[in-house]
Amino acid sequence: MRAEAQNRVEAIEKSLALLRQRMNWETVPHRIEEFNAMAEDPTLWDDPDRAQKLMRDRQALVDAADRYKAMAQELSDNVELIEMGEAEEDEDVVSEAEAGLKSLQERAGAAEIEALLNGEADGNDTFLEINAGAGGTEACDWAQMLQRMYVRWAEKRGYTVELQSEEAGAEAGIKSVAYKITGPNAYGWLKTESGVHRLVRISPFGKGTRETSFASVWVYPVVDDNIEIEVPPNEIRIDTYRSSGAGGQHVNTTDSAVRITHMPTGIVVTSSEKSQHQNRDIAMKALKSRLYQMELDRRNAAINEAHEAKGSAGWGNQIRSYVLQPYQMVKDLRTAHETSDTSGVLDGALDQFMAATLALDVAGKSRAEAAGED
């Protein structure tokens, strides 16, 4: 076997070994049997929330086990093909199997990173907020571009995206938008996106000049029912008001809205749905999630840099630059990972950046240390 192929095999084996360790592979069949037994309990659906969580956890374990077995089998098959091709001096067979190893190495590496999503809330659903920053109308348009990018990314992963609130820009784009994104490890992946995102391009608004715009992204986990977050009534102010919007695919145009302000922290959350009762429930869940995120940050700042990145959306605070003029480049300033495929990134191809940031966190490096190595 050629040296490059042998190196790929060793890298894949290393990734698969980590997956086995993270899954505690020897216990997987027993845990699946336990899930199946609980799923057959006729009283399970008396508590729909508990039942849905159990079924999600069971499916996540089954999917992880199936993925591991499929990759292990694919590795074995490709190694066997290479040996057969070399024995028969069939270069086409060898080349095809080596290409298969290359693809498998990428997928196994991504699975290895995902297996490291073992933070307290990494497996949770998530809230995602985008706010236009410095740059006026340009920034509002940039915020809308980010909105599209994250919705595309989530949909490609099969996640469910629910609009929580949205405020249109004065002339174009959006001032702010908030989503709830539901799916396996939604928070674990998206937490890497918290921070300020910078865009450089020729203005699309008739100026013909190169403009720099900023928008901030903030990600925080949906709090599970088994995590108690106490919010004393005297610490919040609840305002109800009439909601309006320009309409369209991603804009609510309902008549009622609720805004909750947490006075000790200054956190403000809003919701615009048909029912004021539903608004209040959604907004309280979002507030508890924000407070929980703050607690996570205090416990382990190395896992999540949300507060470090939450500074003003302008110069000096950005985590990633998207340059469309005078050249094409997206570069993450924490990891130095970059690509010239700007259109692909803006269409939701974010996994490469997320994986690089997760790997950085696993290595235990701070943002400053990473920047110093660039």
Contacts in CASP RR format, 6 or more apart in sequence:
PFRMAT RR
TARGET T0000
AUTHOR 0000-0000-0000
METHOD contacts of the structure
MODEL  1
MRAEAQNRVEAIEKSLALLRQRMNWETVPHRIEEFNAMAEDPTLWDDPDR
AQKLMRDRQALVDAADRYKAMAQELSDNVELIEMGEAEEDEDVVSEAEAG
LKSLQERAGAAEIEALLNGEADGNDTFLEINAGAGGTEACDWAQMLQRMY
VRWAEKRGYTVELQSEEAGAEAGIKSVAYKITGPNAYGWLKTESGVHRLV
RISPFGKGTRETSFASVWVYPVVDDNIEIEVPPNEIRIDTYRSSGAGGQH
VNTTDSAVRITHMPTGIVVTSSEKSQHQNRDIAMKALKSRLYQMELDRRN
AAINEAHEAKGSAGWGNQIRSYVLQPYQMVKDLRTAHETSDTSGVLDGAL
DQFMAATLALDVAGKSRAEAAGED
1 9 0 8 1.000
1 79 0 8 1.000
1 82 0 8 1.000
1 83 0 8 1.000
1 86 0 8 1.000
2 98 0 8 1.000
4 98 0 8 1.000
5 82 0 8 1.000
5 97 0 8 1.000
5 98 0 8 1.000
5 101 0 8 1.000
8 98 0 8 1.000
8 101 0 8 1.000
8 102 0 8 1.000
8 104 0 8 1.000
8 105 0 8 1.000
9 75 0 8 1.000
9 79 0 8 1.000
9 101 0 8 1.000
11 105 0 8 1.000
11 108 0 8 1.000
11 109 0 8 1.000
12 71 0 8 1.000
12 75 0 8 1.000
12 101 0 8 1.000
12 104 0 8 1.000
12 105 0 8 1.000
12 108 0 8 1.000
13 75 0 8 1.000
15 105 0 8 1.000
15 108 0 8 1.000
15 109 0 8 1.000
15 111 0 8 1.000
15 112 0 8 1.000
16 68 0 8 1.000
16 71 0 8 1.000
16 72 0 8 1.000
16 75 0 8 1.000
16 108 0 8 1.000
18 112 0 8 1.000
18 115 0 8 1.000
19 25 0 8 1.000
19 64 0 8 1.000
19 68 0 8 1.000
19 108 0 8 1.000
19 111 0 8 1.000
19 112 0 8 1.000
19 115 0 8 1.000
20 68 0 8 1.000
22 115 0 8 1.000
22 116 0 8 1.000
22 118 0 8 1.000
23 61 0 8 1.000
23 64 0 8 1.000
23 65 0 8 1.000
23 68 0 8 1.000
23 115 0 8 1.000
25 68 0 8 1.000
28 61 0 8 1.000
28 65 0 8 1.000
31 61 0 8 1.000
32 58 0 8 1.000
32 61 0 8 1.000
32 62 0 8 1.000
32 65 0 8 1.000
35 54 0 8 1.000
35 57 0 8 1.000
35 58 0 8 1.000
35 61 0 8 1.000
36 58 0 8 1.000
38 44 0 8 1.000
38 54 0 8 1.000
39 54 0 8 1.000
39 55 0 8 1.000
39 58 0 8 1.000
44 50 0 8 1.000
44 51 0 8 1.000
44 54 0 8 1.000
45 51 0 8 1.000
49 225 0 8 1.000
50 225 0 8 1.000
53 224 0 8 1.000
53 225 0 8 1.000
56 184 0 8 1.000
60 184 0 8 1.000
63 184 0 8 1.000
67 111 0 8 1.000
68 111 0 8 1.000
71 104 0 8 1.000
71 107 0 8 1.000
71 108 0 8 1.000
71 111 0 8 1.000
74 100 0 8 1.000
74 104 0 8 1.000
75 101 0 8 1.000
75 104 0 8 1.000
78 97 0 8 1.000
78 98 0 8 1.000
78 100 0 8 1.000
78 101 0 8 1.000
78 104 0 8 1.000
79 97 0 8 1.000
81 93 0 8 1.000
81 94 0 8 1.000
81 96 0 8 1.000
81 97 0 8 1.000
82 93 0 8 1.000
82 94 0 8 1.000
82 97 0 8 1.000
82 98 0 8 1.000
82 101 0 8 1.000
84 90 0 8 1.000
84 93 0 8 1.000
85 91 0 8 1.000
85 93 0 8 1.000
85 94 0 8 1.000
85 97 0 8 1.000
86 94 0 8 1.000
109 355 0 8 1.000
110 351 0 8 1.000
110 355 0 8 1.000
113 355 0 8 1.000
113 358 0 8 1.000
113 359 0 8 1.000
113 362 0 8 1.000
114 185 0 8 1.000
114 189 0 8 1.000
116 358 0 8 1.000
116 362 0 8 1.000
117 123 0 8 1.000
117 185 0 8 1.000
117 188 0 8 1.000
117 189 0 8 1.000
117 358 0 8 1.000
119 188 0 8 1.000
119 303 0 8 1.000
120 296 0 8 1.000
120 299 0 8 1.000
121 187 0 8 1.000
121 188 0 8 1.000
121 221 0 8 1.000
121 292 0 8 1.000
121 296 0 8 1.000
122 185 0 8 1.000
122 187 0 8 1.000
122 188 0 8 1.000
122 191 0 8 1.000
123 184 0 8 1.000
123 185 0 8 1.000
123 186 0 8 1.000
123 187 0 8 1.000
123 188 0 8 1.000
123 221 0 8 1.000
124 186 0 8 1.000
124 187 0 8 1.000
124 188 0 8 1.000
124 221 0 8 1.000
124 222 0 8 1.000
124 223 0 8 1.000
124 224 0 8 1.000
125 180 0 8 1.000
125 181 0 8 1.000
125 182 0 8 1.000
125 183 0 8 1.000
125 186 0 8 1.000
125 187 0 8 1.000
125 221 0 8 1.000
125 222 0 8 1.000
126 180 0 8 1.000
126 181 0 8 1.000
126 186 0 8 1.000
126 187 0 8 1.000
126 188 0 8 1.000
126 190 0 8 1.000
126 191 0 8 1.000
126 219 0 8 1.000
126 220 0 8 1.000
126 221 0 8 1.000
126 222 0 8 1.000
127 164 0 8 1.000
127 178 0 8 1.000
127 179 0 8 1.000
127 180 0 8 1.000
127 181 0 8 1.000
127 219 0 8 1.000
127 220 0 8 1.000
127 221 0 8 1.000
127 222 0 8 1.000
127 286 0 8 1.000
127 289 0 8 1.000
127 290 0 8 1.000
128 150 0 8 1.000
128 178 0 8 1.000
128 179 0 8 1.000
128 180 0 8 1.000
128 181 0 8 1.000
128 190 0 8 1.000
128 193 0 8 1.000
128 217 0 8 1.000
128 218 0 8 1.000
128 219 0 8 1.000
129 176 0 8 1.000
129 177 0 8 1.000
129 178 0 8 1.000
129 179 0 8 1.000
129 217 0 8 1.000
129 218 0 8 1.000
129 219 0 8 1.000
130 143 0 8 1.000
130 146 0 8 1.000
130 147 0 8 1.000
130 150 0 8 1.000
130 174 0 8 1.000
130 176 0 8 1.000
130 177 0 8 1.000
130 178 0 8 1.000
130 215 0 8 1.000
130 216 0 8 1.000
130 217 0 8 1.000
131 143 0 8 1.000
131 175 0 8 1.000
131 176 0 8 1.000
131 215 0 8 1.000
131 216 0 8 1.000
131 218 0 8 1.000
131 313 0 8 1.000
132 139 0 8 1.000
132 140 0 8 1.000
132 142 0 8 1.000
132 143 0 8 1.000
132 169 0 8 1.000
132 173 0 8 1.000
132 174 0 8 1.000
132 175 0 8 1.000
132 176 0 8 1.000
132 214 0 8 1.000
132 215 0 8 1.000
132 313 0 8 1.000
133 139 0 8 1.000
133 143 0 8 1.000
133 213 0 8 1.000
133 214 0 8 1.000
133 215 0 8 1.000
133 216 0 8 1.000
133 312 0 8 1.000
133 313 0 8 1.000
133 314 0 8 1.000
134 213 0 8 1.000
134 214 0 8 1.000
134 312 0 8 1.000
134 313 0 8 1.000
134 314 0 8 1.000
134 315 0 8 1.000
135 211 0 8 1.000
135 212 0 8 1.000
135 213 0 8 1.000
135 214 0 8 1.000
136 213 0 8 1.000
137 169 0 8 1.000
137 170 0 8 1.000
137 171 0 8 1.000
137 172 0 8 1.000
137 173 0 8 1.000
137 205 0 8 1.000
138 203 0 8 1.000
138 205 0 8 1.000
138 211 0 8 1.000
138 213 0 8 1.000
139 213 0 8 1.000
139 214 0 8 1.000
139 215 0 8 1.000
139 313 0 8 1.000
140 169 0 8 1.000
140 170 0 8 1.000
140 171 0 8 1.000
140 172 0 8 1.000
140 173 0 8 1.000
140 174 0 8 1.000
140 175 0 8 1.000
141 172 0 8 1.000
141 173 0 8 1.000
141 204 0 8 1.000
141 205 0 8 1.000
141 213 0 8 1.000
142 197 0 8 1.000
142 199 0 8 1.000
142 213 0 8 1.000
142 214 0 8 1.000
142 215 0 8 1.000
143 173 0 8 1.000
143 174 0 8 1.000
143 175 0 8 1.000
143 176 0 8 1.000
143 177 0 8 1.000
143 215 0 8 1.000
144 172 0 8 1.000
144 173 0 8 1.000
144 174 0 8 1.000
145 199 0 8 1.000
145 346 0 8 1.000
146 197 0 8 1.000
146 215 0 8 1.000
146 217 0 8 1.000
147 174 0 8 1.000
147 177 0 8 1.000
147 250 0 8 1.000
148 346 0 8 1.000
149 345 0 8 1.000
149 346 0 8 1.000
149 347 0 8 1.000
149 348 0 8 1.000
149 350 0 8 1.000
150 179 0 8 1.000
150 181 0 8 1.000
150 190 0 8 1.000
150 193 0 8 1.000
150 217 0 8 1.000
150 348 0 8 1.000
150 350 0 8 1.000
151 161 0 8 1.000
151 179 0 8 1.000
151 250 0 8 1.000
152 347 0 8 1.000
152 348 0 8 1.000
153 348 0 8 1.000
153 349 0 8 1.000
153 350 0 8 1.000
154 160 0 8 1.000
154 161 0 8 1.000
154 181 0 8 1.000
154 186 0 8 1.000
155 161 0 8 1.000
156 348 0 8 1.000
157 183 0 8 1.000
158 183 0 8 1.000
159 181 0 8 1.000
159 182 0 8 1.000
159 183 0 8 1.000
159 186 0 8 1.000
160 181 0 8 1.000
160 182 0 8 1.000
160 183 0 8 1.000
161 179 0 8 1.000
161 180 0 8 1.000
161 181 0 8 1.000
161 182 0 8 1.000
162 179 0 8 1.000
162 180 0 8 1.000
162 181 0 8 1.000
162 182 0 8 1.000
163 177 0 8 1.000
163 178 0 8 1.000
163 179 0 8 1.000
163 250 0 8 1.000
163 252 0 8 1.000
164 178 0 8 1.000
164 179 0 8 1.000
164 180 0 8 1.000
164 270 0 8 1.000
164 271 0 8 1.000
164 272 0 8 1.000
164 282 0 8 1.000
164 286 0 8 1.000
165 176 0 8 1.000
165 177 0 8 1.000
165 178 0 8 1.000
165 252 0 8 1.000
165 257 0 8 1.000
165 270 0 8 1.000
165 271 0 8 1.000
165 272 0 8 1.000
166 174 0 8 1.000
166 176 0 8 1.000
166 177 0 8 1.000
166 178 0 8 1.000
166 245 0 8 1.000
166 250 0 8 1.000
166 251 0 8 1.000
166 252 0 8 1.000
166 272 0 8 1.000
167 174 0 8 1.000
167 175 0 8 1.000
167 176 0 8 1.000
167 177 0 8 1.000
168 174 0 8 1.000
168 175 0 8 1.000
168 245 0 8 1.000
168 246 0 8 1.000
168 251 0 8 1.000
169 175 0 8 1.000
172 205 0 8 1.000
177 250 0 8 1.000
178 269 0 8 1.000
178 270 0 8 1.000
178 286 0 8 1.000
180 222 0 8 1.000
181 190 0 8 1.000
182 222 0 8 1.000
187 219 0 8 1.000
187 220 0 8 1.000
187 221 0 8 1.000
187 222 0 8 1.000
188 358 0 8 1.000
189 354 0 8 1.000
189 358 0 8 1.000
190 219 0 8 1.000
190 354 0 8 1.000
191 219 0 8 1.000
191 221 0 8 1.000
191 304 0 8 1.000
191 306 0 8 1.000
192 353 0 8 1.000
192 354 0 8 1.000
192 357 0 8 1.000
192 358 0 8 1.000
192 361 0 8 1.000
193 217 0 8 1.000
193 219 0 8 1.000
193 350 0 8 1.000
193 354 0 8 1.000
194 217 0 8 1.000
194 218 0 8 1.000
194 219 0 8 1.000
194 304 0 8 1.000
194 305 0 8 1.000
194 306 0 8 1.000
194 309 0 8 1.000
194 310 0 8 1.000
194 319 0 8 1.000
195 216 0 8 1.000
195 217 0 8 1.000
195 218 0 8 1.000
195 305 0 8 1.000
195 306 0 8 1.000
195 309 0 8 1.000
195 310 0 8 1.000
195 311 0 8 1.000
195 317 0 8 1.000
195 318 0 8 1.000
195 319 0 8 1.000
196 214 0 8 1.000
196 215 0 8 1.000
196 216 0 8 1.000
196 217 0 8 1.000
196 309 0 8 1.000
196 311 0 8 1.000
196 312 0 8 1.000
196 313 0 8 1.000
196 314 0 8 1.000
196 316 0 8 1.000
196 317 0 8 1.000
196 318 0 8 1.000
196 319 0 8 1.000
197 214 0 8 1.000
197 215 0 8 1.000
197 216 0 8 1.000
197 217 0 8 1.000
197 318 0 8 1.000
197 319 0 8 1.000
197 320 0 8 1.000
197 322 0 8 1.000
198 212 0 8 1.000
198 213 0 8 1.000
198 214 0 8 1.000
198 314 0 8 1.000
198 318 0 8 1.000
198 320 0 8 1.000
198 321 0 8 1.000
198 322 0 8 1.000
199 212 0 8 1.000
199 213 0 8 1.000
199 214 0 8 1.000
199 215 0 8 1.000
199 321 0 8 1.000
199 322 0 8 1.000
199 324 0 8 1.000
200 210 0 8 1.000
200 211 0 8 1.000
200 212 0 8 1.000
200 321 0 8 1.000
200 322 0 8 1.000
200 323 0 8 1.000
200 324 0 8 1.000
200 325 0 8 1.000
201 210 0 8 1.000
201 211 0 8 1.000
201 213 0 8 1.000
201 323 0 8 1.000
201 324 0 8 1.000
201 325 0 8 1.000
202 208 0 8 1.000
202 209 0 8 1.000
202 210 0 8 1.000
202 211 0 8 1.000
202 324 0 8 1.000
202 325 0 8 1.000
203 209 0 8 1.000
203 210 0 8 1.000
203 211 0 8 1.000
210 325 0 8 1.000
210 326 0 8 1.000
214 313 0 8 1.000
214 314 0 8 1.000
214 315 0 8 1.000
214 318 0 8 1.000
215 313 0 8 1.000
216 309 0 8 1.000
216 310 0 8 1.000
216 311 0 8 1.000
216 313 0 8 1.000
218 306 0 8 1.000
218 309 0 8 1.000
218 310 0 8 1.000
219 306 0 8 1.000
220 289 0 8 1.000
220 290 0 8 1.000
220 292 0 8 1.000
220 293 0 8 1.000
220 306 0 8 1.000
221 289 0 8 1.000
221 292 0 8 1.000
221 293 0 8 1.000
221 296 0 8 1.000
222 285 0 8 1.000
222 289 0 8 1.000
223 229 0 8 1.000
223 285 0 8 1.000
223 288 0 8 1.000
223 289 0 8 1.000
223 292 0 8 1.000
227 292 0 8 1.000
229 288 0 8 1.000
229 291 0 8 1.000
229 292 0 8 1.000
231 262 0 8 1.000
231 284 0 8 1.000
231 287 0 8 1.000
231 288 0 8 1.000
231 291 0 8 1.000
235 262 0 8 1.000
235 263 0 8 1.000
235 264 0 8 1.000
236 260 0 8 1.000
236 261 0 8 1.000
236 262 0 8 1.000
236 263 0 8 1.000
236 287 0 8 1.000
237 260 0 8 1.000
237 261 0 8 1.000
237 263 0 8 1.000
238 258 0 8 1.000
238 259 0 8 1.000
238 260 0 8 1.000
238 280 0 8 1.000
239 258 0 8 1.000
239 259 0 8 1.000
239 260 0 8 1.000
239 261 0 8 1.000
240 256 0 8 1.000
240 257 0 8 1.000
240 258 0 8 1.000
240 259 0 8 1.000
240 276 0 8 1.000
240 279 0 8 1.000
241 257 0 8 1.000
241 259 0 8 1.000
242 255 0 8 1.000
242 256 0 8 1.000
242 257 0 8 1.000
243 252 0 8 1.000
243 253 0 8 1.000
243 254 0 8 1.000
243 255 0 8 1.000
243 256 0 8 1.000
243 257 0 8 1.000
243 272 0 8 1.000
244 253 0 8 1.000
245 251 0 8 1.000
245 252 0 8 1.000
245 253 0 8 1.000
247 253 0 8 1.000
252 272 0 8 1.000
252 273 0 8 1.000
254 272 0 8 1.000
254 273 0 8 1.000
254 274 0 8 1.000
256 272 0 8 1.000
256 273 0 8 1.000
256 274 0 8 1.000
256 275 0 8 1.000
256 276 0 8 1.000
256 279 0 8 1.000
257 270 0 8 1.000
257 271 0 8 1.000
257 272 0 8 1.000
257 279 0 8 1.000
258 270 0 8 1.000
258 271 0 8 1.000
258 276 0 8 1.000
258 279 0 8 1.000
258 280 0 8 1.000
258 283 0 8 1.000
259 268 0 8 1.000
259 269 0 8 1.000
259 270 0 8 1.000
259 283 0 8 1.000
260 268 0 8 1.000
260 269 0 8 1.000
260 270 0 8 1.000
260 280 0 8 1.000
260 283 0 8 1.000
260 284 0 8 1.000
260 287 0 8 1.000
261 267 0 8 1.000
261 268 0 8 1.000
262 268 0 8 1.000
262 287 0 8 1.000
262 290 0 8 1.000
262 291 0 8 1.000
265 290 0 8 1.000
265 291 0 8 1.000
265 294 0 8 1.000
267 287 0 8 1.000
267 290 0 8 1.000
267 291 0 8 1.000
269 283 0 8 1.000
269 286 0 8 1.000
269 287 0 8 1.000
269 290 0 8 1.000
270 283 0 8 1.000
271 278 0 8 1.000
271 279 0 8 1.000
271 280 0 8 1.000
271 282 0 8 1.000
271 283 0 8 1.000
271 286 0 8 1.000
272 279 0 8 1.000
273 279 0 8 1.000
273 282 0 8 1.000
293 304 0 8 1.000
293 306 0 8 1.000
294 307 0 8 1.000
296 303 0 8 1.000
296 304 0 8 1.000
297 304 0 8 1.000
297 306 0 8 1.000
297 307 0 8 1.000
301 307 0 8 1.000
301 308 0 8 1.000
302 361 0 8 1.000
302 364 0 8 1.000
302 366 0 8 1.000
303 361 0 8 1.000
305 367 0 8 1.000
308 367 0 8 1.000
309 317 0 8 1.000
309 319 0 8 1.000
311 317 0 8 1.000
318 333 0 8 1.000
319 332 0 8 1.000
319 333 0 8 1.000
319 334 0 8 1.000
319 367 0 8 1.000
320 330 0 8 1.000
320 331 0 8 1.000
320 332 0 8 1.000
320 333 0 8 1.000
320 353 0 8 1.000
321 329 0 8 1.000
321 330 0 8 1.000
321 331 0 8 1.000
321 333 0 8 1.000
322 330 0 8 1.000
322 342 0 8 1.000
322 345 0 8 1.000
322 346 0 8 1.000
323 329 0 8 1.000
323 330 0 8 1.000
323 331 0 8 1.000
323 342 0 8 1.000
324 342 0 8 1.000
327 340 0 8 1.000
328 340 0 8 1.000
328 341 0 8 1.000
328 342 0 8 1.000
329 338 0 8 1.000
329 339 0 8 1.000
329 340 0 8 1.000
329 342 0 8 1.000
330 338 0 8 1.000
330 339 0 8 1.000
330 340 0 8 1.000
330 341 0 8 1.000
330 342 0 8 1.000
330 345 0 8 1.000
330 353 0 8 1.000
331 337 0 8 1.000
331 338 0 8 1.000
332 338 0 8 1.000
332 353 0 8 1.000
332 356 0 8 1.000
332 357 0 8 1.000
333 371 0 8 1.000
333 374 0 8 1.000
334 357 0 8 1.000
334 360 0 8 1.000
334 367 0 8 1.000
334 370 0 8 1.000
334 371 0 8 1.000
335 353 0 8 1.000
335 356 0 8 1.000
335 357 0 8 1.000
335 359 0 8 1.000
335 360 0 8 1.000
335 370 0 8 1.000
336 370 0 8 1.000
336 373 0 8 1.000
336 374 0 8 1.000
337 352 0 8 1.000
337 353 0 8 1.000
337 356 0 8 1.000
339 345 0 8 1.000
339 352 0 8 1.000
341 349 0 8 1.000
345 353 0 8 1.000
360 370 0 8 1.000
END
